[in-house]
Amino acid sequence: MAVNILAFGPNGSGKGTQGAIVRDKYGMDH
């Protein structure tokens, strides 16, 4: 089963940083 995670927030709020953390921790694509 595919999992999609969406991160919403203004510019500079850390969406890319959180995406990288999720990618590394769970082996997902970012």
Long-range contacts (C-beta under 8 A, 24 or more apart in sequence): 3-28
